[in-house]
């Protein structure tokens, strides 16, 4: 039914624990999914062998050695045995509500992207291998201390194999590529479905010690800014709340709030450009050029 694509971080310390929790949850999904792990980070080959997963070790990287999403997508499309793909971050726990949601959306529309807001949760122990027991544990933890992650963070993407053309050279683990994928799906006239109301996926909180520069670098560093440039700026970056449709327990409905939000963003960009054009003679003597303002807006998001 579905092929899951993931690029794990090195299996070290707390990251090792939460990634094993996530992969274990995927392996317990029924009907069984194909899972492909990418990269040669520490522990990836061993975990793939332990769980009986397909492993693609060689992935193209940029000059900094950061893996490229475009290569993961292309190799995933080539190696996957299913026509439905899901790129998912390797700290995300998927539960029994996930595949029924995928089935409903894929039967409703052949051209779609399904995304959804996750729940942040502190997880400090290995979850049980039994599906029912582990999900009960997760639900108990969510009731106690779970928090919505927010519509800006997109952690899973379900789409048909042929939806996306070759992607720009986005790097993984940095901001903006996820929101561009939503924009691009809408740009391709596909239905973007927000499954937040039905799918209760879990993001296991973690530190950013694996990244030089920490969390700030992943969101505002050089590679994040490059991702934003490749995306074409913030106007080509949509949040989950800008999905065209919502998956609800009893129906799939048009998301008029997302439509209004998208149109508001487009109008705001046009007004901004007109304002800059009309004030050029005043701004330039002060050093306030369009290029400088664009860099500042990209920096503050």
Order of alpha helices (4+ residues) and beta strands (2+ residues): beta-alpha-beta-alpha-beta-alpha-beta-beta-alpha-beta-beta-alpha-beta-beta-alpha-beta-beta-alpha-alpha-beta-beta-alpha-alpha-alpha
